[in-house]
Amino acid sequence: MIKTNEFCASLIRNKIFIASGVPCTILDDILKGVDSKKEITYINAVREDCAIGIASGAYLAGKRSAIFIQNSGMGNIINGLTSFNLIYKIPVLMFITWRGYNGKDAPEHIIMGRKTLNLLKELNIPVKILKNVKQIDGAVKIMEKKKIPVAIIIKQGVVV
Amino acid sequence: MIRKDAIKTILNTIDKDDIALFTTGFISREAFSVFDRSSNFYMLGSMGLLSAVGAGIALCAKDRKVVIVEGDGSAFMCLGNLAVIGKEKLNNIIHIVLDNGAYGSTGGQVCVSEEIDINKIAKSCGYKKIETVKDADNLKKGLQKTLCGKGPAFIRVLVSKDFNENMPRVSLTCEQNKKRFMKFLKEGPA
Protein backbone atom coordinates (compact mmCIF):
# COMPACT_ATOMS: atom_id res chain seq x y z
CA MET A 1 0.00 0.00 0.00
CA ILE A 2 1.18 3.51 -0.78
CA LYS A 3 0.14 6.50 1.29
CA THR A 4 -1.39 9.35 -0.70
CA ASN A 5 1.19 11.79 0.66
CA GLU A 6 4.02 9.53 -0.45
CA PHE A 7 2.42 9.28 -3.91
CA CYS A 8 2.10 13.07 -4.19
CA ALA A 9 5.66 13.56 -2.94
CA SER A 10 6.82 11.30 -5.74
CA LEU A 11 5.02 13.43 -8.33
CA ILE A 12 6.61 16.57 -6.90
CA ARG A 13 10.06 14.93 -6.80
CA ASN A 14 9.58 14.00 -10.45
CA LYS A 15 8.67 17.61 -11.25
CA ILE A 16 5.15 16.94 -12.47
CA PHE A 17 3.97 20.52 -12.97
CA ILE A 18 0.54 20.05 -14.58
CA ALA A 19 -1.92 17.25 -13.94
CA SER A 20 -5.33 16.86 -15.53
CA GLY A 21 -7.95 14.18 -15.31
CA VAL A 22 -11.45 12.89 -14.94
CA PRO A 23 -12.36 11.39 -11.57
CA CYS A 24 -12.70 7.74 -10.62
CA THR A 25 -13.60 6.51 -7.14
CA ILE A 26 -10.16 4.84 -6.99
CA LEU A 27 -8.61 8.28 -7.57
CA ASP A 28 -10.61 10.10 -4.90
CA ASP A 29 -7.86 10.47 -2.29
CA ILE A 30 -5.13 10.90 -4.90
CA LEU A 31 -6.89 13.75 -6.68
CA LYS A 32 -7.63 15.51 -3.39
CA GLY A 33 -3.97 15.11 -2.51
CA VAL A 34 -2.69 16.35 -5.88
CA ASP A 35 -5.07 19.29 -5.85
CA SER A 36 -3.84 20.31 -2.39
CA LYS A 37 -0.19 20.59 -3.48
CA LYS A 38 0.96 24.04 -4.55
CA GLU A 39 3.74 22.51 -6.64
CA ILE A 40 1.23 20.88 -8.99
CA THR A 41 -1.56 22.61 -10.92
CA TYR A 42 -4.49 20.23 -11.28
CA ILE A 43 -7.00 20.94 -14.03
CA ASN A 44 -10.40 19.25 -14.10
CA ALA A 45 -10.82 17.97 -17.65
CA VAL A 46 -14.26 17.51 -19.19
CA ARG A 47 -13.22 14.28 -20.84
CA GLU A 48 -10.14 12.10 -20.98
CA ASP A 49 -9.01 13.43 -24.37
CA CYS A 50 -9.21 16.96 -22.98
CA ALA A 51 -6.91 15.81 -20.15
CA ILE A 52 -4.33 14.38 -22.50
CA GLY A 53 -4.54 17.50 -24.68
CA ILE A 54 -3.87 19.76 -21.69
CA ALA A 55 -1.02 17.54 -20.47
CA SER A 56 0.49 17.46 -23.98
CA GLY A 57 0.25 21.24 -24.28
CA ALA A 58 2.10 21.54 -20.99
CA TYR A 59 4.87 19.34 -22.39
CA LEU A 60 5.14 21.55 -25.49
CA ALA A 61 5.58 24.49 -23.12
CA GLY A 62 8.48 22.70 -21.45
CA LYS A 63 6.72 21.22 -18.42
CA ARG A 64 6.30 17.66 -17.25
CA SER A 65 2.70 16.51 -16.96
CA ALA A 66 0.39 13.68 -15.95
CA ILE A 67 -3.17 12.56 -16.51
CA PHE A 68 -5.46 10.71 -14.13
CA ILE A 69 -8.23 8.67 -15.74
CA GLN A 70 -10.33 5.57 -15.25
CA ASN A 71 -9.65 2.70 -17.65
CA SER A 72 -13.15 3.12 -19.07
CA GLY A 73 -11.96 6.46 -20.44
CA MET A 74 -9.10 4.92 -22.36
CA GLY A 75 -11.29 4.68 -25.42
CA ASN A 76 -11.47 8.47 -25.39
CA ILE A 77 -7.71 8.91 -25.66
CA ILE A 78 -6.88 6.40 -28.41
CA ASN A 79 -7.13 8.98 -31.21
CA GLY A 80 -5.04 11.47 -29.26
CA LEU A 81 -2.40 8.82 -28.56
CA THR A 82 -2.20 7.39 -32.07
CA SER A 83 -2.44 10.61 -34.08
CA PHE A 84 -0.74 13.00 -31.69
CA ASN A 85 1.34 11.80 -28.74
CA LEU A 86 2.90 8.78 -30.42
CA ILE A 87 3.71 10.51 -33.71
CA TYR A 88 4.85 13.88 -32.37
CA LYS A 89 6.67 12.06 -29.54
CA ILE A 90 4.95 13.82 -26.68
CA PRO A 91 5.49 12.10 -23.33
CA VAL A 92 2.78 12.20 -20.67
CA LEU A 93 2.61 10.15 -17.49
CA MET A 94 -0.75 8.36 -17.58
CA PHE A 95 -2.21 7.14 -14.30
CA ILE A 96 -5.04 4.80 -15.26
CA THR A 97 -7.28 3.07 -12.72
CA TRP A 98 -8.18 -0.57 -13.22
CA ARG A 99 -11.91 -1.02 -12.86
CA GLY A 100 -13.15 -4.49 -13.78
CA TYR A 101 -9.95 -6.08 -12.49
CA ASN A 102 -10.29 -9.85 -12.33
CA GLY A 103 -13.76 -9.65 -13.84
CA LYS A 104 -15.24 -8.34 -10.63
CA ASP A 105 -17.14 -5.07 -10.96
CA ALA A 106 -20.27 -3.46 -12.38
CA PRO A 107 -21.14 -4.74 -15.89
CA GLU A 108 -19.95 -1.64 -17.73
CA HIS A 109 -16.39 -2.30 -16.50
CA ILE A 110 -16.03 -5.99 -17.32
CA ILE A 111 -14.89 -5.78 -20.95
CA MET A 112 -12.46 -2.90 -20.46
CA GLY A 113 -11.24 -4.57 -17.28
CA ARG A 114 -10.11 -7.50 -19.44
CA LYS A 115 -8.76 -5.39 -22.29
CA THR A 116 -6.93 -2.58 -20.49
CA LEU A 117 -3.41 -4.02 -20.54
CA ASN A 118 -3.75 -5.46 -24.04
CA LEU A 119 -4.92 -2.18 -25.51
CA LEU A 120 -1.87 -0.40 -24.13
CA LYS A 121 0.37 -3.21 -25.34
CA GLU A 122 -1.15 -2.93 -28.84
CA LEU A 123 -0.07 0.70 -28.89
CA ASN A 124 3.44 -0.19 -27.64
CA ILE A 125 2.88 1.99 -24.60
CA PRO A 126 5.02 0.91 -21.64
CA VAL A 127 2.90 -0.20 -18.69
CA LYS A 128 3.61 -0.53 -14.97
CA ILE A 129 1.13 -1.87 -12.44
CA LEU A 130 1.61 0.32 -9.40
CA LYS A 131 2.99 -1.35 -6.28
CA ASN A 132 5.56 1.17 -5.00
CA VAL A 133 6.47 4.80 -5.73
CA LYS A 134 9.88 3.91 -7.18
CA GLN A 135 7.98 2.72 -10.24
CA ILE A 136 6.92 6.33 -10.81
CA ASP A 137 10.59 7.36 -10.98
CA GLY A 138 11.20 4.52 -13.44
CA ALA A 139 8.20 5.46 -15.55
CA VAL A 140 9.37 9.07 -15.81
CA LYS A 141 12.82 7.91 -16.96
CA ILE A 142 11.29 5.73 -19.70
CA MET A 143 8.93 8.49 -20.75
CA GLU A 144 11.76 11.02 -21.03
CA LYS A 145 14.01 8.63 -22.90
CA LYS A 146 11.45 7.35 -25.41
CA LYS A 147 9.42 10.58 -25.53
CA ILE A 148 6.12 8.69 -25.44
CA PRO A 149 3.35 8.33 -22.85
CA VAL A 150 3.86 5.71 -20.15
CA ALA A 151 0.94 4.13 -18.29
CA ILE A 152 0.86 3.40 -14.57
CA ILE A 153 -2.12 1.26 -13.66
CA ILE A 154 -3.70 1.82 -10.24
CA LYS A 155 -5.81 -0.94 -8.73
CA GLN A 156 -8.31 -0.37 -5.96
CA GLY A 157 -6.68 -0.15 -2.54
CA VAL A 158 -3.10 0.42 -3.71
CA VAL A 159 -2.97 4.11 -2.85
CA VAL A 160 -4.69 5.01 0.42
CA MET B 1 -14.01 35.85 -46.93
CA ILE B 2 -11.81 33.11 -48.30
CA ARG B 3 -10.46 31.01 -45.44
CA LYS B 4 -6.85 31.24 -46.61
CA ASP B 5 -7.12 35.05 -46.55
CA ALA B 6 -8.47 34.92 -43.01
CA ILE B 7 -5.46 32.83 -41.97
CA LYS B 8 -3.13 35.30 -43.73
CA THR B 9 -4.74 38.18 -41.84
CA ILE B 10 -4.33 36.36 -38.53
CA LEU B 11 -0.68 35.57 -39.11
CA ASN B 12 0.10 39.09 -40.29
CA THR B 13 -1.66 40.68 -37.32
CA ILE B 14 -0.34 38.69 -34.38
CA ASP B 15 2.93 39.66 -32.77
CA LYS B 16 6.21 37.78 -33.33
CA ASP B 17 6.06 36.64 -29.69
CA ASP B 18 2.56 35.18 -30.06
CA ILE B 19 2.02 31.54 -30.93
CA ALA B 20 -0.54 30.16 -33.35
CA LEU B 21 -1.92 26.64 -33.28
CA PHE B 22 -3.68 25.21 -36.34
CA THR B 23 -6.05 22.30 -36.48
CA THR B 24 -5.80 19.29 -38.79
CA GLY B 25 -6.67 19.30 -42.48
CA PHE B 26 -6.63 22.24 -44.83
CA ILE B 27 -6.40 24.85 -42.08
CA SER B 28 -2.89 23.62 -41.26
CA ARG B 29 -2.01 23.31 -44.96
CA GLU B 30 -3.17 26.85 -45.68
CA ALA B 31 -1.35 28.31 -42.68
CA PHE B 32 1.83 26.49 -43.70
CA SER B 33 1.60 27.80 -47.26
CA VAL B 34 0.69 31.37 -46.29
CA PHE B 35 3.21 32.11 -43.55
CA ASP B 36 5.19 29.29 -42.00
CA ARG B 37 7.33 30.20 -39.00
CA SER B 38 8.56 28.59 -35.83
CA SER B 39 5.77 30.05 -33.69
CA ASN B 40 3.24 28.00 -35.69
CA PHE B 41 2.15 24.57 -34.52
CA TYR B 42 0.33 22.29 -37.00
CA MET B 43 -1.76 19.58 -35.43
CA LEU B 44 -2.01 17.00 -38.17
CA GLY B 45 -4.40 14.57 -36.47
CA SER B 46 -6.61 14.46 -33.40
CA MET B 47 -9.40 16.67 -34.68
CA GLY B 48 -11.01 18.47 -31.77
CA LEU B 49 -8.00 18.22 -29.48
CA LEU B 50 -6.36 21.51 -30.46
CA SER B 51 -8.13 23.73 -27.95
CA ALA B 52 -7.13 21.42 -25.07
CA VAL B 53 -3.52 21.53 -26.24
CA GLY B 54 -3.81 25.31 -26.43
CA ALA B 55 -5.13 25.34 -22.87
CA GLY B 56 -2.14 23.33 -21.66
CA ILE B 57 0.29 25.72 -23.35
CA ALA B 58 -1.56 28.79 -22.07
CA LEU B 59 -1.38 27.47 -18.48
CA CYS B 60 2.38 27.06 -18.64
CA ALA B 61 3.37 29.98 -20.86
CA LYS B 62 1.34 32.76 -19.26
CA ASP B 63 3.43 35.48 -20.89
CA ARG B 64 2.46 34.34 -24.39
CA LYS B 65 -0.69 34.98 -26.35
CA VAL B 66 -1.94 31.58 -27.54
CA VAL B 67 -3.99 31.86 -30.74
CA ILE B 68 -6.01 28.72 -31.43
CA VAL B 69 -7.22 28.45 -35.03
CA GLU B 70 -9.71 25.73 -35.85
CA GLY B 71 -12.76 25.13 -37.98
CA ASP B 72 -16.36 24.88 -36.83
CA GLY B 73 -16.29 21.10 -37.16
CA SER B 74 -13.26 20.85 -34.90
CA ALA B 75 -14.68 23.30 -32.34
CA PHE B 76 -18.01 21.50 -32.08
CA MET B 77 -16.23 18.19 -31.65
CA CYS B 78 -14.90 19.13 -28.21
CA LEU B 79 -17.13 21.91 -26.94
CA GLY B 80 -16.29 20.93 -23.40
CA ASN B 81 -12.78 22.32 -23.89
CA LEU B 82 -14.32 25.80 -24.12
CA ALA B 83 -15.71 25.30 -20.63
CA VAL B 84 -12.27 24.40 -19.30
CA ILE B 85 -10.69 27.46 -20.95
CA GLY B 86 -13.38 29.71 -19.51
CA LYS B 87 -13.41 28.16 -16.05
CA GLU B 88 -9.63 28.32 -15.73
CA LYS B 89 -9.73 31.96 -16.91
CA LEU B 90 -7.00 31.39 -19.46
CA ASN B 91 -6.77 35.06 -20.32
CA ASN B 92 -3.96 34.65 -22.81
CA ILE B 93 -6.06 32.54 -25.17
CA ILE B 94 -7.55 33.89 -28.37
CA HIS B 95 -9.79 31.21 -29.82
CA ILE B 96 -10.57 31.67 -33.49
CA VAL B 97 -13.14 29.54 -35.27
CA LEU B 98 -13.06 29.71 -39.05
CA ASP B 99 -16.70 28.91 -39.68
CA ASN B 100 -17.70 27.72 -43.13
CA GLY B 101 -20.53 25.56 -41.79
CA ALA B 102 -18.88 22.45 -43.21
CA TYR B 103 -16.25 19.72 -42.89
CA GLY B 104 -14.15 21.21 -45.67
CA SER B 105 -11.25 18.78 -45.56
CA THR B 106 -13.42 15.72 -46.14
CA GLY B 107 -15.67 16.94 -48.95
CA GLY B 108 -17.74 19.79 -47.56
CA GLN B 109 -20.32 17.83 -45.56
CA VAL B 110 -22.64 20.10 -43.56
CA CYS B 111 -21.74 20.81 -39.93
CA VAL B 112 -24.16 21.72 -37.12
CA SER B 113 -22.62 25.19 -36.93
CA GLU B 114 -24.96 26.34 -39.71
CA GLU B 115 -27.78 26.43 -37.16
CA ILE B 116 -26.13 26.68 -33.75
CA ASP B 117 -24.66 29.94 -32.44
CA ILE B 118 -21.27 28.99 -31.10
CA ASN B 119 -20.70 32.53 -29.78
CA LYS B 120 -23.46 31.98 -27.22
CA ILE B 121 -21.75 28.77 -26.18
CA ALA B 122 -18.44 30.61 -25.77
CA LYS B 123 -20.16 33.27 -23.65
CA SER B 124 -21.76 30.65 -21.41
CA CYS B 125 -18.38 29.02 -21.00
CA GLY B 126 -16.84 32.21 -19.66
CA TYR B 127 -15.05 33.76 -22.63
CA LYS B 128 -14.71 37.51 -22.09
CA LYS B 129 -14.55 39.06 -25.56
CA ILE B 130 -16.64 37.50 -28.26
CA GLU B 131 -17.39 38.64 -31.77
CA THR B 132 -18.22 37.53 -35.29
CA VAL B 133 -16.37 39.00 -38.25
CA LYS B 134 -16.87 38.61 -41.99
CA ASP B 135 -13.96 40.44 -43.63
CA ALA B 136 -10.23 40.94 -43.25
CA ASP B 137 -10.44 44.51 -41.89
CA ASN B 138 -12.78 43.59 -39.07
CA LEU B 139 -10.82 40.43 -38.36
CA LYS B 140 -7.65 42.50 -38.05
CA LYS B 141 -9.36 45.07 -35.79
CA GLY B 142 -10.99 42.38 -33.65
CA LEU B 143 -7.72 40.53 -33.29
CA GLN B 144 -5.79 43.68 -32.38
CA LYS B 145 -8.34 44.46 -29.66
CA THR B 146 -8.13 40.97 -28.17
CA LEU B 147 -4.34 40.90 -28.36
CA CYS B 148 -4.23 44.04 -26.22
CA GLY B 149 -6.83 42.92 -23.76
CA LYS B 150 -7.45 40.11 -21.34
CA GLY B 151 -9.24 37.06 -22.71
CA PRO B 152 -10.08 34.43 -23.11
CA ALA B 153 -11.31 35.85 -26.38
CA PHE B 154 -13.40 34.20 -29.07
CA ILE B 155 -13.62 35.28 -32.68
CA ARG B 156 -15.94 33.55 -35.08
CA VAL B 157 -14.81 34.27 -38.63
CA LEU B 158 -17.36 33.60 -41.32
CA VAL B 159 -15.56 32.13 -44.31
CA SER B 160 -16.71 30.64 -47.59
CA LYS B 161 -16.51 26.96 -48.40
CA ASP B 162 -13.97 27.67 -51.18
CA PHE B 163 -10.52 26.28 -50.89
CA ASN B 164 -7.79 24.85 -53.06
CA GLU B 165 -8.04 21.06 -52.96
CA ASN B 166 -4.51 20.80 -54.32
CA MET B 167 -2.97 22.70 -51.44
CA PRO B 168 0.10 20.68 -50.47
CA ARG B 169 0.44 19.06 -47.07
CA VAL B 170 2.66 20.48 -44.35
CA SER B 171 6.14 19.34 -45.34
CA LEU B 172 7.61 19.37 -41.83
CA THR B 173 7.56 16.04 -40.05
CA CYS B 174 5.62 15.97 -36.79
CA GLU B 175 8.82 15.78 -34.77
CA GLN B 176 10.41 18.65 -36.70
CA ASN B 177 7.36 20.79 -36.06
CA LYS B 178 7.34 19.86 -32.38
CA LYS B 179 11.04 20.53 -31.81
CA ARG B 180 10.99 23.82 -33.69
CA PHE B 181 7.91 24.97 -31.79
CA MET B 182 9.25 23.94 -28.39
CA LYS B 183 12.51 25.77 -29.12
CA PHE B 184 10.54 28.88 -30.01
CA LEU B 185 8.50 28.68 -26.80
CA LYS B 186 11.65 28.26 -24.75
CA GLU B 187 13.85 30.86 -26.46
CA GLY B 188 11.45 33.37 -27.95
CA PRO B 189 11.53 34.75 -31.50
CA ALA B 190 14.73 34.46 -33.53
Interface residues (C-beta under 8 A of the other chain):
Chain A: F17 I18 S20 T41 I43 N44 A45 V46 R47 D49 C50 A51 I52 G53 I54 A55 S56 G57 A58 Y59 L60 A61 G62 K63 S65 N79 G80 T82 S83 F84 I87 Y88 K89 I90
Chain B: F41 M43 L44 G45 S46 G48 L49 L50 S51 A52 V53 G54 A55 G56 I57 A58 L59 C60 A61 C78 G80 N81 A83 V84 K87 E88 C174 E175 N177 K178 F181 M182 L185 K186
